[in-house]
Amino acid sequence: MLWRRRRTLYLVKANDDFVSGCSCSSAPIASSAQMDCPWCGCGWLFSCLYCHGAFTFARAVLMRESLEELAAHEVPRTQRVVSMQGEIREEVLIPTVEDWIEKMQPLIGALELDRTYVYFDGHAIPADANGVRMKGMRRSHDLNYVPQVRALTDPSAEALLHDIKYWTAEDE
């Protein structure tokens, strides 16, 4: 009897345009590592599930691995935390495969095959969208362009991605 694995619609690195610190030949995205400093890149870059290098553009493809198999590369997800006294401890962010899948569903739930996406404040945004209008993890956004796409030709869009004042502005 031949067993067939269910194919999973998932995001992998599309190219090395704009920012790309990942050289993996196949680079599926990792779970979001967005912290309280999204201007550093954690709020607008994907990271590789294997090497954790950052990249800007990801494409929706059918993966041979199931979500459970992809999750196994990252679970348990931990981070090192340094206390005010300089003590380093490990903190578990995502303890189980089930938790990982639950965390990833909002990001990958509405993907379209072969479409290119960027990560922006907790969401996968189509790179060809007319703008970014949504409530993110950090703040609400109402932009008439996708910053990462515009940044390919306009330095002011890149400046917005790194702008602490933009990311910390209060919602109206």
N, C-alpha and C positions, 0 to 999 in steps of 0.2 A: 504494500500500500504506500502510495506516494503522499507525503505530508507537504502541504503548501502553506507557507507563511503568509499571513495577511500583510500586504504592503501598506506602509504608513505615509500619508502626506505630511511632509516635514520640511523644514528650512535648512539649506546648506549654503555655504559661502558661494556667492555668484561670481565674484571677481575680486580683484585687488584694488579697485578704484577708491579714491579718497583716502581712507585709513585701512590698512591691512597689516596686522602684526602676526598673522597666521599663515604658515606655509604648508599646511596639511593638504594632501591631494583631495581628500574627502573631508569636509569640515561641517558636520552638522552643528547646529547651535546648541549651546548649553542653556540651562535655566538662567533667568535674569539674575545678575549680581548687582542690580541697582541699589545704591546706598543713598545716603542723604547728600551726596555731592554729584548729582547727575551731570554737571558741567565738565567733570573730569573725563567723561566718555561713558561712564556706566549707565547714563540715561539716554544715550543715543547710538551706542554700538552694540552689535551682537558679540558673543564670545564663542570660541570653538569648544565643542564638547571634549575634544581630545587634548589640545595643547593650551587651551584657555586664552589664546591670543585673540585680540579684538579685530573685528572687520566691520565694514559698513553695510554692504549689500548681500542679501541672501535670496535664494530662489527656492520656490516651492517645488519639490520633486517627490516622487514615490520612492521611499526607502524600502529596502528588503527587511530591515530590522523592525520589530514591533516597538511600540512606545516603551514596553517593559524592558526590552533589550537595550534601547537607548538610555533609559533611566539607570540601568545597572552600571553604566560608565561613570555616573556622577553621584550615586547614592551610597552611603550617606554624604550629603553635601555639608562641608564644614567651612568655617573661616577662623583664622587666628585673630584673637582680640588681645590688645595690649592694655592693661589696666593703668590707671594713673600712677601706680607704684612701679610700673615697668614689668609687671608679671604677665607672661604670655599664657593664654589658655585657648583651647579649641572650643568653639561654639557650634553646635549642630543646627544648621539652617533647614535642611530637608532630610528627615530621618529615614523615610521609606520610599519605595518605588511608587506606591499609591499616592503619597504626598507630592512626589515629583510630577506625576501625571496630572494631578489636580491643579498644581501650580502652572503647568504648561498649557492646559486646555484653553484658557482665555487668549493666549498668545498665538496658538496654532489652529484654533477651532474654525476659523473662517478663511483659511488659505485657499487660493485658487492655483491649480497646477500650472507650472511654468511662469508664474508671475513673480516679479522681483519686489522685495520688501526691504524696508529699513526698520530699525528698532527706534522707537521714540517714546520715552516715559512710560514704559510698561506695555506698549502695544506694537504689533507688527503693522506697519503702514505701507500700503502699496507705493512703490517708488514713483509710479505714474499718476498718483492721486493729485487732485487739484489743490490740495492744501491739507493742513492738519487741524481738525476741529474736534476736540475730545477732552475728557477729563482724564488726566494721567495720574500716575502714582504720586507725583510731586506737586502738580498744579494743573489748571485748565489751560488749553492751548487754542488759539484762534489765529492760525497763520494761513495765508493764501498761497503757500508754497510748501514743499517738503524740504526742510533745511539741508539735509545731506545731499540731495540732488542739486539744489541751487548752489551749494558750496563747491561743486565741481568747477563752476565758472565765476562765482561771486564770493569774494573773501568776506563780505559782510554777513553772509549766511553762516559761514564757519564761525565768525565772531559770536553770533547768537548762540551757537551750540555750546560755547565755552563761557557764556556770559552769566556770572553768578547772580547779578541783579535780575536778569530775565527768569532764571530758575527759582529764585526765592521771592519773586513778586507775589503778593496776596491776590487770590481770586476776587473778582468783583462781585 
